Amino acid sequence: MHLRLRDALALTTVTYLLCVSAKILYPQSYTDILFVYYAFVVPTNNGIPYHDYSVFTASAGYVYSAIPSILIWVSGHAPNVESFLATMAFLTYFFVIGIVYFLYRICAEFQIDRGRIIAFFAVTPSFLVLSFYSWDITAACCVVAALYYALKKKARLTGFWLGLGFAAKAFPLLLLPVFLKEARTWSDRFEMLSTAALGVILPSLPFMIIDFHGWFFTALYPSGGTRWGVYLENSIWLVVSYYQTVPGWLIAAATWSLILLAILHVTYSRYSLIMKLWLIEAATILIFPSYPPQFNVWLIPLFALNPVFPLIPFLAFDFLNTAIILSWFTVDPSQAWGPVWDMFLARIVILVLLLIWAARRSIKDQPFSLHNLMSREPPPHVE
């Protein structure tokens, strides 16, 4: 499909506005953005994240990184909840158009069907419902930007964007070993690590200066139900714990051991760069004790960039994902083998099948593999 950049940006803008409009017109519907507004912004009279939020952390749990914190503080100057949501939507929009821009550049320069940006990203159920729900889209944008510059062999920009991604959400840190492995020289790896550190520090520095202890404690050791990552939500651990009580420390130990093994295996595998990133993100989501529907925002850009994945199974997976959040407040989400359980287990089964499907594909079928990149002509300049 011959899709122009402005068309992709325009269509994505329309779908994003639909998502935003639903949240503003019906502010009684839950989003993480509204939760933070009422739990932290209002009680502190738009206090400084980490510093002024720490008194509420024990009961509510503030677990958001530096970039979302900046967006929250800026939006918090709005006089009411509707203005807060509108300001937040405007600020988040820059990440939305950023992710589309980098997706388009990758597709155009490496001969991937540009229409996949629409089918697998801009009009997907997860984007329509969850692009303006939490701040996952900010980190996803940074990861796609880091991927673009990695493919262009620009180590400094790769590292910087990956660092910004970690300053938006924790999961991009798990992708760092793959990017380091793909770097050509040790000099490139050093530059990537240096600029990644810069990308993390720059957004975090104001909070570190104002209250280092509050920033460090809240950012690295969030309190409440998410401590040690054992809050169970829509994951296979929920089923395990239903039949057998499992200590939180054991779930945490098993989770991180399996994630680290998956990262190690994928990093040194023969998969292409894009496949490695997808496999690590998918494995992390499957293994982690909490799989809220907004996590799919991490995955949909990589679905768009990887022609290995067919549309129908992907749509079934993504539709089930949004059906969970749309049903969450109409039925009891904790009901064992109730509607939400059935949907999240079906979603997990499809994701496992997609993971197996992707892992068994020939290396020649994967974009950005060494075989395919060496056989291509240099990418043309694309307007």
C-alpha positions as CSV (number, residue, x, y, z in Angstrom):
1,M,0.0,0.0,0.0
2,H,1.5,3.4,-1.0
3,L,0.7,5.5,2.0
4,R,2.0,9.1,2.3
5,L,3.3,10.4,5.6
6,R,0.8,13.1,5.8
7,D,-2.0,10.6,5.3
8,A,-0.7,8.4,8.0
9,L,-0.4,11.3,10.4
10,A,-3.9,12.6,9.5
11,L,-5.6,9.3,10.0
12,T,-3.7,8.6,13.3
13,T,-4.7,12.1,14.5
14,V,-8.4,11.3,13.9
15,T,-8.3,8.0,15.7
16,Y,-6.3,9.6,18.6
17,L,-8.9,12.4,18.8
18,L,-11.6,9.8,19.1
19,C,-9.9,8.2,22.0
20,V,-9.3,11.5,23.7
21,S,-12.8,12.7,23.1
22,A,-14.3,9.6,24.8
23,K,-12.1,10.2,27.9
24,I,-13.0,13.9,28.1
25,L,-16.7,13.6,27.4
26,Y,-17.0,10.7,29.9
27,P,-14.5,11.5,32.6
28,Q,-16.3,9.1,35.0
29,S,-14.7,6.3,33.1
30,Y,-11.4,5.1,34.7
31,T,-8.0,5.8,33.2
32,D,-4.6,5.9,34.9
33,I,-4.5,9.6,33.9
34,L,-7.6,10.4,35.9
35,F,-6.4,8.2,38.8
36,V,-3.2,10.2,39.1
37,Y,-5.2,13.5,38.8
38,Y,-7.5,12.7,41.7
39,A,-5.0,10.7,43.8
40,F,-2.0,13.1,43.5
41,V,-2.6,16.3,41.6
42,V,-5.7,17.5,43.4
43,P,-4.7,16.5,47.0
44,T,-1.3,18.3,46.6
45,N,-2.7,21.3,44.7
46,N,-0.5,20.3,41.7
47,G,2.5,19.6,43.9
48,I,5.8,18.4,42.5
49,P,5.8,14.7,41.6
50,Y,7.8,12.5,43.9
51,H,8.5,15.4,46.3
52,D,4.9,16.3,47.2
53,Y,3.4,12.9,46.2
54,S,5.5,10.9,48.7
55,V,3.0,11.4,51.5
56,F,0.3,9.7,49.5
57,T,2.4,6.9,48.0
58,A,1.9,4.4,50.8
59,S,-1.9,4.3,50.2
60,A,-2.1,5.0,46.5
61,G,1.2,4.2,44.9
62,Y,2.9,6.6,42.5
63,V,4.8,4.4,40.0
64,Y,5.3,6.7,37.0
65,S,8.7,7.7,35.5
66,A,10.1,11.1,34.9
67,I,8.6,12.0,31.5
68,P,5.0,11.1,32.6
69,S,5.7,13.1,35.8
70,I,6.7,16.2,33.8
71,L,3.5,15.9,31.7
72,I,1.4,15.5,34.8
73,W,2.9,18.6,36.5
74,V,2.5,20.7,33.4
75,S,-1.1,19.6,32.8
76,G,-1.8,20.0,36.5
77,H,-1.8,23.8,36.1
78,A,-5.1,23.5,34.3
79,P,-8.1,24.8,36.3
80,N,-10.3,21.7,36.2
81,V,-10.3,18.0,35.2
82,E,-11.5,18.6,31.6
83,S,-8.7,21.1,31.0
84,F,-6.2,18.8,32.6
85,L,-7.3,16.0,30.2
86,A,-7.2,18.3,27.2
87,T,-3.7,19.6,28.1
88,M,-2.4,16.1,28.7
89,A,-3.9,14.9,25.4
90,F,-2.1,17.8,23.6
91,L,1.3,17.0,25.2
92,T,0.9,13.3,24.6
93,Y,0.0,13.9,20.9
94,F,3.6,14.8,20.1
95,F,4.6,11.3,21.0
96,V,1.7,9.9,18.9
97,I,2.9,11.8,15.8
98,G,6.5,10.9,16.6
99,I,5.8,7.2,16.7
100,V,3.9,7.4,13.3
101,Y,6.8,9.4,11.8
102,F,9.4,6.9,12.8
103,L,7.3,4.0,11.8
104,Y,6.8,5.6,8.4
105,R,10.5,6.3,7.9
106,I,11.4,2.6,8.7
107,C,8.8,1.3,6.4
108,A,9.7,3.7,3.6
109,E,13.5,3.3,3.8
110,F,13.5,-0.5,4.3
111,Q,10.7,-1.5,1.8
112,I,8.0,-2.6,4.3
113,D,4.4,-2.2,3.4
114,R,3.4,1.3,4.8
115,G,-0.2,0.3,5.0
116,R,0.7,-1.9,8.0
117,I,1.0,1.4,10.0
118,I,-2.7,1.8,9.7
119,A,-3.9,-1.8,10.0
120,F,-1.6,-2.8,12.8
121,F,-1.3,0.5,14.7
122,A,-3.5,3.5,13.9
123,V,-6.9,1.9,13.8
124,T,-6.3,-1.1,16.1
125,P,-8.6,-1.5,19.1
126,S,-5.7,-1.0,21.5
127,F,-4.8,2.3,19.9
128,L,-8.4,3.5,19.7
129,V,-9.1,2.7,23.4
130,L,-5.7,2.9,25.1
131,S,-3.5,5.5,23.3
132,F,-4.8,8.0,25.8
133,Y,-5.2,5.9,28.9
134,S,-1.8,5.8,30.5
135,W,1.6,7.0,29.3
136,D,2.8,3.8,27.5
137,I,2.7,5.5,24.2
138,T,5.5,7.8,25.2
139,A,7.9,4.9,25.8
140,A,6.7,3.1,22.7
141,C,7.6,6.2,20.6
142,C,11.1,6.3,22.1
143,V,11.6,2.6,21.4
144,V,10.6,3.0,17.7
145,A,12.9,6.0,17.4
146,A,15.8,4.1,18.9
147,L,15.1,1.2,16.4
148,Y,15.1,3.6,13.5
149,Y,18.5,5.1,14.5
150,A,19.9,1.6,15.2
151,L,19.0,0.6,11.7
152,K,20.7,3.7,10.5
153,K,23.8,2.7,12.5
154,K,23.7,5.9,14.6
155,A,24.7,4.6,18.1
156,R,24.5,8.0,19.9
157,L,20.9,8.7,18.8
158,T,19.9,5.1,19.5
159,G,21.1,5.3,23.0
160,F,19.6,8.7,23.7
161,W,16.2,7.7,22.5
162,L,16.4,4.4,24.5
163,G,17.3,6.4,27.6
164,L,14.3,8.7,27.1
165,G,12.2,5.6,26.7
166,F,13.4,4.3,30.1
167,A,12.6,7.8,31.5
168,A,9.0,7.2,30.3
169,K,8.5,3.6,31.3
170,A,10.8,0.9,32.7
171,F,10.5,-1.7,29.9
172,P,12.9,-0.1,27.3
173,L,15.7,-0.9,29.7
174,L,15.1,-4.6,29.0
175,L,15.8,-4.0,25.3
176,L,19.2,-2.4,25.9
177,P,21.2,-5.7,25.6
178,V,19.8,-6.3,22.1
179,F,20.7,-2.8,20.9
180,L,24.2,-3.2,22.4
181,K,24.6,-6.6,20.7
182,E,23.6,-5.1,17.4
183,A,26.1,-2.3,17.6
184,R,29.1,-2.7,15.3
185,T,32.0,-1.8,17.6
186,W,32.8,-1.4,21.3
187,S,33.1,2.3,20.6
188,D,29.5,2.4,19.4
189,R,28.4,0.5,22.5
190,F,30.2,2.9,24.8
191,E,28.5,5.9,23.0
192,M,25.2,4.1,23.2
193,L,25.5,3.6,26.9
194,S,26.7,7.1,27.5
195,T,23.8,8.8,25.6
196,A,21.3,6.3,27.1
197,A,22.4,7.5,30.6
198,L,22.0,11.1,29.3
199,G,18.5,10.4,28.1
200,V,17.5,9.0,31.5
201,I,19.1,11.8,33.5
202,L,17.9,14.8,31.6
203,P,14.2,14.4,32.3
204,S,14.9,13.1,35.9
205,L,17.3,15.8,36.9
206,P,14.8,18.4,38.1
207,F,13.2,15.8,40.4
208,M,16.6,14.6,41.6
209,I,17.7,18.2,42.5
210,I,14.5,19.0,44.3
211,D,14.2,15.8,46.3
212,F,16.6,13.0,45.5
213,H,15.4,10.7,48.2
214,G,11.7,11.1,47.2
215,W,12.6,10.6,43.5
216,F,14.8,7.6,44.2
217,F,12.5,5.8,46.6
218,T,9.3,6.4,44.7
219,A,10.8,5.6,41.3
220,L,12.7,2.5,42.2
221,Y,10.7,1.1,45.1
222,P,7.0,1.9,44.6
223,S,4.8,1.1,47.5
224,G,1.4,-0.5,47.8
225,G,0.2,-3.3,45.6
226,T,2.9,-3.0,43.1
227,R,5.9,-3.6,45.4
228,W,8.3,-6.2,44.0
229,G,6.0,-6.6,41.0
230,V,3.7,-9.2,42.6
231,Y,0.4,-7.4,42.0
232,L,-1.5,-9.9,40.0
233,E,-3.6,-8.7,37.1
234,N,-4.6,-10.6,34.0
235,S,-1.6,-12.8,34.0
236,I,-1.1,-16.6,34.2
237,W,0.1,-16.1,37.8
238,L,-3.4,-15.2,38.7
239,V,-4.5,-18.7,37.7
240,V,-1.6,-20.3,39.5
241,S,-2.3,-18.4,42.7
242,Y,-6.0,-19.3,42.5
243,Y,-5.2,-23.0,42.9
244,Q,-2.0,-22.7,44.9
245,T,-0.8,-20.0,47.2
246,V,2.5,-18.7,46.0
247,P,4.7,-16.4,48.1
248,G,5.3,-13.0,46.6
249,W,9.1,-13.3,46.7
250,L,8.9,-16.6,44.8
251,I,6.7,-15.0,42.1
252,A,9.2,-12.1,41.8
253,A,12.2,-14.4,41.7
254,A,10.7,-16.7,39.1
255,T,9.5,-13.8,37.0
256,W,12.8,-12.0,36.8
257,S,14.8,-15.2,36.3
258,L,12.6,-16.2,33.4
259,I,12.7,-12.7,31.9
260,L,16.5,-12.5,32.1
261,L,16.8,-16.0,30.6
262,A,14.5,-14.9,27.7
263,I,16.6,-11.7,27.2
264,L,19.8,-13.7,27.2
265,H,18.5,-16.3,24.7
266,V,17.0,-13.8,22.3
267,T,20.0,-11.4,22.4
268,Y,22.4,-14.1,21.2
269,S,19.9,-15.7,18.8
270,R,20.0,-15.4,15.0
271,Y,16.7,-13.5,14.9
272,S,16.5,-10.1,13.2
273,L,16.7,-7.0,15.3
274,I,12.9,-6.2,15.0
275,M,12.1,-9.8,15.9
276,K,14.4,-9.7,18.9
277,L,12.7,-6.6,20.3
278,W,9.2,-8.1,19.7
279,L,10.2,-11.4,21.3
280,I,11.6,-9.7,24.4
281,E,8.5,-7.5,24.9
282,A,6.1,-10.4,24.3
283,A,8.0,-12.7,26.7
284,T,8.1,-10.0,29.4
285,I,4.4,-9.3,29.0
286,L,3.6,-13.1,29.2
287,I,5.8,-13.7,32.2
288,F,5.2,-10.6,34.3
289,P,2.6,-10.9,37.1
290,S,0.6,-7.9,35.8
291,Y,-0.6,-7.7,32.2
292,P,-3.0,-4.6,32.1
293,P,-4.4,-4.0,28.6
294,Q,-2.4,-0.8,28.0
295,F,0.7,-3.0,27.8
296,N,-0.4,-3.8,24.2
297,V,0.6,-0.3,23.2
298,W,4.2,-1.6,23.5
299,L,3.6,-4.3,21.0
300,I,1.5,-2.8,18.2
301,P,4.3,-0.8,16.6
302,L,6.4,-3.9,16.3
303,F,3.5,-5.8,14.9
304,A,3.3,-3.1,12.2
305,L,7.0,-3.4,11.4
306,N,7.1,-7.2,11.1
307,P,5.3,-8.7,8.1
308,V,5.6,-12.1,9.6
309,F,2.4,-11.5,11.6
310,P,-0.9,-12.0,9.7
311,L,-3.8,-9.6,10.4
312,I,-6.6,-11.8,11.5
313,P,-4.9,-13.5,14.5
314,F,-3.4,-10.1,15.5
315,L,-6.9,-8.5,15.5
316,A,-8.4,-11.4,17.6
317,F,-5.6,-10.9,20.1
318,D,-6.0,-7.1,20.2
319,F,-9.8,-7.2,20.3
320,L,-9.7,-9.4,23.3
321,N,-7.2,-7.0,24.9
322,T,-9.6,-4.1,24.7
323,A,-12.6,-6.1,25.5
324,I,-11.0,-6.7,28.9
325,I,-10.8,-3.0,29.8
326,L,-14.2,-2.2,28.3
327,S,-15.7,-5.0,30.5
328,W,-13.7,-4.3,33.6
329,F,-16.2,-2.1,35.4
330,T,-19.3,-3.9,34.2
331,V,-18.4,-7.3,35.6
332,D,-16.3,-8.5,38.6
333,P,-12.8,-8.7,37.2
334,S,-11.6,-10.8,40.0
335,Q,-14.2,-13.5,39.4
336,A,-12.5,-16.8,38.7
337,W,-13.3,-18.1,35.3
338,G,-15.7,-15.1,34.8
339,P,-15.8,-13.0,31.6
340,V,-12.6,-11.1,32.2
341,W,-10.7,-14.2,33.1
342,D,-11.9,-15.9,29.9
343,M,-10.8,-13.0,27.8
344,F,-7.4,-12.5,29.3
345,L,-6.7,-16.3,29.1
346,A,-7.8,-16.4,25.5
347,R,-5.6,-13.3,24.8
348,I,-2.6,-15.0,26.4
349,V,-3.1,-18.2,24.4
350,I,-3.2,-16.3,21.1
351,L,-0.1,-14.3,22.1
352,V,1.7,-17.6,22.9
353,L,0.7,-19.0,19.5
354,L,1.9,-15.8,17.8
355,L,5.2,-16.0,19.7
356,I,5.7,-19.7,18.6
357,W,4.7,-18.8,15.0
358,A,7.2,-15.9,14.9
359,A,10.0,-17.9,16.5
360,R,9.6,-20.7,13.9
361,R,9.7,-18.5,10.9
362,S,12.7,-18.7,8.6
363,I,15.3,-16.0,9.1
364,K,14.8,-15.0,5.5
365,D,11.2,-14.1,6.2
366,Q,12.2,-11.5,8.9
367,P,12.7,-7.8,8.1
368,F,16.1,-6.3,8.9
369,S,17.8,-9.7,9.0
370,L,21.4,-9.8,7.9
371,H,20.4,-11.9,4.9
372,N,17.7,-9.4,3.7
373,L,19.7,-6.2,4.4
374,M,22.7,-7.5,2.5
375,S,20.6,-8.4,-0.5
376,R,18.9,-5.0,-0.7
377,E,19.9,-1.9,-2.6
378,P,20.7,1.1,-0.4
379,P,17.5,2.7,0.7
380,P,16.3,5.6,-1.5
381,H,15.6,9.0,-0.1
382,V,11.9,9.1,0.6
383,E,9.9,12.3,1.0
